[in-house]
Amino acid sequence: MILKSKTSISDGDTKSGDQRRSTRANEAMHPQVMSEEDFTSPLLRDEAYYCDDTTIILQKDVRDGLRLLADARVKVNCVVTSPPFYGQRDYEVERQIGLESHPSEFIQSLADVFDLAGTVLADNGSLWVNIGDTYWSGKGEHRSGESKQTARRFGIRPQDKKGDGKWCVPKQLLLIPHRFAIEMQDRGWLVRNDNVWVKPNPIPDQVRDRCSISHEYVFHLVKERWYYFDKNSVGRISDTGVILPPLDTWQLAPARRQVGRHKARFSEELVRIPILTTTPPRGVILDPFAGSGTSLVLARKHGFRAIGIDAKRDYCELMVEQLKGLVEEENSDQE
């Protein structure tokens, strides 16, 4: 066997590799955007709870909604969402995610959903997931009359039960966000950032023997090395005038005001960096757990198109109300 020296690779081969990488990087910054005609195809219009030229709302279980989008050959540029947190809410819909008996089942359910989302995400698109953590309690049904705890501690939550003696033991922080990110890595996704959302003046935890939680995570995941990212839209200006990318710690006040019947919405500022950095002009944003429609509203304000999925009819009604209110504001500004 003849061994090749390190210098036996021709400069031409090296250059062609560099050229290919440069081509892929350039293509990522000029992504394909779904046509206006395909966005409002008859299949989507017929299945939509609401549909106009810029927004589609589907009242469906998230898995059924994503399969419909795949059948309609939808391609979105940015997926940004805040799925149900583990054991935090009972949304009173069939097949809901978040009440699995073990946190590992919850993580599998979430990863399965985002694998489905990956089928409609452009190869050079981005997935952003806001996810928080929780503790295993093991104390059974709560007895507090405090309103915040009543909203979060409905009957017996999964984490109120006895547990398995491993992950699930009393006082154990479950580390759900990073277990989820590792599962996504194992499935072939690239984790680009574990952005930390720091909440100034959070609602204090009623505890005596640990620090009070004041943060959640917003993971940025992609399907391949080259993807669309425009730091100029939200960048920081250095002393020399150079535009730097945004930091991975975001200090943002949570949305305190309840909108309609939705108690767990997030603020527009939380989705601002994800949407503005990874959505090209007239691109399409998908929120598979759309809730009150925060992502859809911000998308419309910036000239993007958006698709929201939610299984709960009340939330779909709320999204329509939010969008109609925005249209009224736009029309009044033009008068």
N, C-alpha and C positions, 0 to 999 in steps of 0.2 A: 504494500500500500504506500502510495506517495503522499506525504504530508505537504499541504500547502502552507507557505509562509503567510504571516499576517499581511504582508504587502502584496500578496498575489491577487487580491481583489482589485479590479481595475477602478480608476477614478471615475470612469463612466458609470459603472454599476453603483458606486457611492452616490454620484450625482443624481442618478435616476431615482434612487431611494429618497434623497432630499427633495427632489422635485415632486415625487408622489406625496410626500408628507405636506409640502407646501400647497399642492393642489387641493388636498383634502381639507386643510385648514382654511383655504380661501373659499372653498365650496360651503363650508360650515357657516361662514359669515355672510353668505348669500343664499339662505335656505329657500327651499320651495315652499310656497304658501298655497293653501287650499283655495281653489277657485270659488268665486261667489256662487256660481251655479250649483256646484257640488255641496256647498255648505247648506243650502236650503233645498236639497233634493226631495222629491215626493216621499221617499221612504221615511226621511226624518220628519218632514212636516206632518205626515199622517200619524206618527207615533208621539209627537211632541205634546207636552202639556201647554207649552207656549213657544211660538216661533216668530221671529221677524228677521230682517236682513242682517242683524248683528248678534242676535242672541237666540239660543235654543235651550229650553228647559225640558228635561225628561223626568217624569215622575215614575221611577222604576227602582227596583233593587239595583245596587251599583253594578253587580255582575251582569245582570240582564241589560242594563243601559250600555255598558262597555261593549258587550257582544253586538248590540244593535249598531253602535258606531263603527265597529269593525266590519259588519256586514255592509254598511253604507260606504265603506272605504274612506272613512274620515281620517284625516291626518292633522293632528294638532302640533303646535310648536312648543307649548308650555303646559305642563300639568302642575297645578298648585292647589293644595288642599289641606284641610285639618280634619282627619278622620276621627271617629269617636275614640275617646281615650278609654283605656281599660277600666271597666267597672264604675264609670263616672255618671252615666246617664242611662235611663231606660227610655228609648225613643218610641216604644210601643208600636213597632212595625215588625212584620215577619222577617225572619232570616237576618235580623240585625247583627251587626258586628260590635263587639265590645263587652258582651256578657258571657263569653266562653268560660267554661269551668276552670281552665288553667291558662295562665298567661302565654304559654308556648303555643296553645291553640289560637289565641288571639293574634300572635305574631304571624303564624302561618296563614291565617285568614287575610290579614292585611297584605302580606307579601303576594298572595295569590291575586288579590285585587289589583295590585300595582304591576304584576306581570301582565294581566289583562290590559291595563292602561298602556303598557309598553307596546302593545300591538297597534294602537292608534297614535302613539307618539312618534313624530318624525325621528329618523336615526340621529339627526343632529339637534334634537330637542332636549329639554330638561324637565326633570321631575322634582318638585319641592314638596316636602311633607313636614307639616308642623305636628309634633307629637310630644306629649308630656309623660311623666312617670307617676307611679303611685306606690303605696306601701301595702304589704300584706297585713291584715288586721287580725283575723281569727277571733274577733270578739262577738260575732253574731250581730243581730239587728240592733241599730243604734237607738238610743233613748233620748237623744237631745231634741229640744224644741226649737233650736236655732235654725232660721229659715235657710241659710246657705247649706247647712249640713242635711236638712230635709230634702233639698233639691238633689244633692249628690248621693245621699244615702237612703235610697228607696228600698224598703224591705231589707232583704239579705242580699248583698252584692257578692260576686264571686270571692273577693278578697276578705269577706267577713267569715268565710267558712274555715274549717279546721286546717287545711293545707296539706302539703305532701312531705314536710320535713326537710325539703331541699331548697328550691327557690322560695316556696310558699311557707314561710314561718313568720310568726308575729314580729312586727317591727322591721321586717326586711324590705328595703328599697328594691323593687323588682328589676330596675335597670332596663325597662322596656325599650326606651328609645335606641340604645346602642345594641341591644339584642336584635331589634328590628333591622338596624343598619347592617349588622353582620350577616343576617339572613339574606338581605338584598345583595350583599357582596357575593355570598355563596351562590346566588342565582345568576350572577354575571353582571350585575349593575356596578357602575363605578361611583363610589362615594366621593364627591368633590369637597364638600364642607359639612361639618356639623355645627352650623350657625347657632349661636346661643341668643335667645330672646330674653333679655333682662327686663324685669318688670319693676319700675320704680314704685314705691309705696304699694306693694301687693297686699291683698287681704291676708292678715296674719294667720298662720297655723296655730291652733290651740294646743300647743305641745310644750313640754317642760324639759325634754332631754335630747333635743337635736336642734340644728339650725332651721329657720323658717325658709321654705322653698320660695324662690323669687325668679325662677327661670324655666323656660321650655326650650326645646330644640326645633330647628327648621333645617332638615337635611336636604342637601342639594345632590341629586343623583343624575347620572347620564348613562346612555347606552354605549357610547364609544368615545374615544379620545378627543375627537374633533366635534365641537358643538357650538351653536350660536351663543355668544355672550357679548353684550355691548356695555362695557363698564362706563362709557361716557355719559350714559343717561342718568346715572346715580353716583358717579364717582366723586372722590375727594380731590380738591385742588391743593397741590403741594406748594411750598414757599417759592419754588422755581416755576410754578405754572403748569407742572405736569399733572395729568389726571391719573389718580391712583384708584384702584378698585375699592369698593366699600369694605369695611371691616366685617369680620365674622361674629362680632358681638353687636347686637341691636338693642339699644335701650329705648323701649317703646311702652307707653302706658297701655294697659289692656282696655278693651272696649267695655266700659262699665254699663252703658245704657242698654237695657234690653230692647230689642227690636221685635215688635209683635209678640209671637209666642216662642221665639228662639232665645234660649238662655245661655248659649255657649258660643256666641259668634266671636269672630276675631276682627281686629281693626284693619282699615284700609292700609295703614302704614306697614303692617306686617307682610302684606302681599306686594307692596310697592317695589321692593328690590327684585324679588323673583320675576314679576311680570315685566317690568321695564328692562331688565338686563337680558332676558332670554326669549323675548317675543319680538320678531321682526315686524316692520310696518304691515298693518292689516293682517297680522298673524292671528292664529286661533288659540285660545286658552281653554283648558278643560279643568273644571273642578268637579271631581266625581263624588264628593260629599259636600254639596254646595250650600246647605243650610240656609242662612239668611241672604246669601247671594253677594257677599262682599267682593269676591273675585270678579264676578260678572259686572258689578257696578264700576269697579276701577277699570276694568277692561274697556268698557264703553266710553268712559271719560277720556281715555287715551287713544281712541280710534281703532281698538282691536275688536275682534269677534270673540264670542265666548259660548261655551256649552256647560251647562250645569246639570248635575244628576242628583236627585234626592228621592228617597222612598216615601217620605212623609208629605202628604198633600198640603198640610198647613204651611210647610216651609216653601213649597212650590208657589202657593198663593202669595206668601210673603215676598219671594223673589220678584214676582210680577209687580207687586205693589211698589217695591223699591225701584224697579226699572221705569215704571210709569211716572213715578215721582221725579226721576232724573230727566226723563223726556220733557216733562212740564217745566222743569228748571231751564233746560236748554232752549225751549221755545220762548220762555219769558225773557231770557237774555238776548234773544234775537229781535225782540220787539222794540 
